[in-house]
Amino acid sequence: MAPSTSPTGLARLLTIVGVLIGIFTPIVYLMERNLSRFYIFELDELADLAGRSVKAHGNDTARMIEYIVTELRENHPSHVNPKWNVEEEWFFNNAGGAMGSMYIIHSSITEYLIIFGSAVGTEGHSGRHTADDYFHILSGEQWAHQPGHFQPEVYPAGSVHHMHRGVVKQYKMPEGCFALEYARGWIPPMLFFGFADGVFSTLDIQTLYRTVVITGRETINNLLIGKI
């Protein structure tokens, strides 16, 4: 005879869940209304910096990245990972069928800033995210497509592709495209999309490990100095 489920145990579980929802719902609501107070990077600042890097070093992606990271480090010394030229700070990212290499400049609960791209090109699903995503194209072009549209959106070097929160697109970065990617909003829910291909498709445990270690290191370092 199968054991019966205890009504008392189920009621206790539902009570705990209800209490947790009651506690965290107003906290999330208040934080949502005040998200902008936690941002340290300005949209105009990043667009201007990316644009100047393209004008200064448009034929040399490495020099553009150095230019960007050096200035960001000067303006936000406690919040920027300056080790762009350390090979171990770069790793592959597989998400939504797309694959490229990335380097984390900043990671926190409400913002991330990375360099992402591929020397050989990639395309895939953008994901439907809990943050606004801004691709500042440094080299090459990024293309995007939405259902019902019959011409691609084309974003050349020096332009910004704003992926609005909750919007999904097919995107392509032909060979040699690299971007300064900035997301602002709720970052932790985006990690499920970022890890899914590694867990269920590529099974690249070493890359997953490096992703978790570097993302966690930067996020925790920022939390320790009060940056949410």
C-alpha positions in Angstrom: 0.0 0.0 0.0 1.5 3.4 -1.1 2.1 5.8 1.7 -0.4 8.7 1.8 0.8 12.3 1.5 0.5 14.0 4.9 -2.0 16.9 4.7 -0.2 18.6 7.6 3.2 18.4 5.7 1.7 19.8 2.5 0.0 22.6 4.4 3.3 23.4 6.1 5.1 23.5 2.8 2.5 25.8 1.2 2.6 28.0 4.2 6.4 28.4 3.9 6.1 29.1 0.2 3.4 31.7 0.8 5.4 33.4 3.5 8.5 33.6 1.2 6.4 35.0 -1.6 4.9 37.5 0.8 8.4 38.6 2.0 10.2 38.8 -1.3 7.4 40.2 -3.5 7.5 43.7 -1.9 11.3 43.7 -1.8 11.5 42.9 -5.5 8.8 45.4 -6.3 10.6 48.2 -4.4 13.9 47.3 -6.0 12.3 47.2 -9.5 11.0 50.7 -9.0 14.4 51.9 -8.0 16.7 49.9 -10.3 18.2 53.0 -11.9 19.7 54.0 -8.5 22.0 50.9 -8.6 23.5 51.6 -12.1 27.0 53.0 -12.2 27.4 53.1 -16.0 25.7 55.8 -18.1 24.3 54.9 -21.5 25.8 58.1 -23.1 29.2 57.3 -21.4 29.4 53.9 -23.0 28.1 54.9 -26.4 30.6 57.8 -26.5 33.5 55.6 -25.4 32.7 52.9 -27.9 32.4 55.4 -30.7 35.7 57.1 -29.8 37.4 53.7 -29.7 36.2 52.9 -33.2 37.4 56.2 -34.5 40.8 55.9 -32.8 41.5 52.2 -33.6 38.9 51.1 -36.1 41.2 48.5 -37.7 42.5 46.9 -34.5 40.0 45.2 -32.2 42.6 44.6 -29.5 43.6 48.2 -29.3 39.9 49.2 -29.1 39.3 46.9 -26.2 42.5 48.3 -24.5 41.2 51.8 -25.1 37.8 51.0 -23.6 39.0 49.1 -20.5 41.7 51.7 -19.7 39.2 54.5 -19.6 36.6 52.5 -17.7 39.2 51.6 -15.1 40.1 55.2 -14.7 36.4 56.2 -14.2 35.2 53.2 -12.2 38.4 51.8 -10.5 36.7 49.5 -8.0 34.1 48.1 -10.5 36.1 47.2 -13.6 38.2 44.0 -14.3 41.2 45.4 -16.1 42.8 42.1 -17.2 41.6 42.2 -20.8 45.0 41.0 -22.0 45.1 37.9 -19.7 44.2 34.8 -21.8 42.6 33.1 -18.8 40.0 35.9 -18.5 38.6 35.0 -22.0 36.3 32.0 -22.4 33.7 30.7 -24.8 30.0 31.4 -24.4 27.4 29.2 -25.9 23.8 30.6 -25.6 20.8 30.3 -27.8 22.8 28.3 -30.4 25.3 31.1 -30.8 29.0 30.7 -29.9 31.6 33.4 -29.3 34.3 34.4 -26.9 33.8 36.8 -24.1 35.6 38.8 -21.4 33.8 40.2 -18.4 34.6 43.8 -17.6 31.9 44.2 -14.9 29.3 41.8 -13.4 26.8 42.6 -10.6 23.2 41.9 -9.8 21.9 44.8 -11.9 24.5 45.3 -14.6 27.0 43.5 -16.7 29.5 44.8 -19.2 31.4 42.4 -21.5 33.3 42.1 -24.8 31.6 39.5 -26.9 32.3 38.4 -30.5 33.7 35.8 -32.9 36.5 35.9 -35.4 34.7 33.3 -37.5 31.1 34.4 -37.0 28.1 33.1 -35.2 24.3 33.4 -35.1 21.4 32.3 -32.8 18.5 33.2 -30.5 18.9 36.3 -28.5 17.0 35.1 -25.5 14.1 36.9 -23.8 15.7 38.7 -20.9 14.9 40.6 -17.7 17.3 43.4 -18.7 17.8 45.9 -21.5 20.8 44.9 -23.6 23.0 47.3 -25.6 25.4 46.0 -28.2 28.0 48.7 -29.1 29.5 47.3 -32.3 33.2 47.7 -32.4 34.2 45.8 -35.5 32.2 44.1 -38.3 28.4 44.1 -38.3 25.6 42.6 -36.4 22.4 41.6 -38.1 19.0 41.0 -36.5 15.6 39.7 -37.6 12.1 39.7 -36.1 9.1 37.7 -37.3 7.1 39.4 -39.9 10.0 41.6 -41.1 11.5 40.8 -44.5 14.7 42.9 -44.3 17.5 42.5 -41.7 18.3 45.1 -39.1 22.0 46.0 -39.8 24.3 47.5 -37.2 27.7 48.5 -38.4 30.8 49.4 -36.4 30.1 52.5 -34.3 26.4 51.9 -33.9 24.4 50.6 -31.0 21.8 47.8 -31.1 19.4 48.2 -28.2 17.6 44.9 -27.4 14.7 46.0 -25.3 13.8 44.0 -22.1 11.5 41.1 -23.0 12.1 41.3 -26.7 13.4 38.4 -28.7 15.3 38.3 -32.0 17.3 36.1 -34.2 20.8 37.7 -34.5 23.9 37.1 -36.5 27.5 38.4 -36.0 29.4 37.6 -39.3 33.1 36.9 -39.1 35.2 39.5 -37.3 32.3 41.1 -35.3 33.0 42.1 -31.7 30.9 44.2 -29.5 30.9 46.0 -26.1 27.8 44.5 -24.6 26.0 46.2 -21.7 23.0 44.9 -19.9 21.1 46.7 -17.2 18.2 45.2 -15.2 17.9 41.9 -13.4 21.1 40.0 -14.4 20.8 36.7 -12.4 17.8 35.3 -14.4 19.8 35.8 -17.6 22.4 33.3 -16.4 20.0 30.3 -17.0 20.0 31.2 -20.7 23.8 31.6 -20.6 24.4 28.2 -19.0 21.7 26.1 -20.8 23.7 25.2 -23.9 26.7 24.3 -21.8 24.6 22.0 -19.6 22.4 20.4 -22.1 24.3 20.6 -25.4 28.0 21.2 -25.5 28.7 19.6 -22.1 31.9 21.7 -21.9 32.4 21.5 -18.2 35.7 23.4 -18.2 34.1 26.4 -19.9 31.1 26.3 -17.6 33.5 26.2 -14.6 35.5 29.2 -15.8 32.2 31.1 -16.5 30.9 30.5 -13.0 34.2 31.3 -11.3 34.8 34.6 -13.2 31.2 35.7 -13.1 30.9 34.8 -9.4 34.3 36.5 -8.6 33.3 39.8 -10.2 29.7 39.8 -8.8 30.8 39.0 -5.2 33.6 41.6 -5.4 31.1 44.2 -6.3 28.6 43.1 -3.6 31.4 43.4 -1.0 31.8 47.0 -1.8 28.1 47.7 -1.9 27.4 47.5 -5.6 24.1 45.6 -6.2 
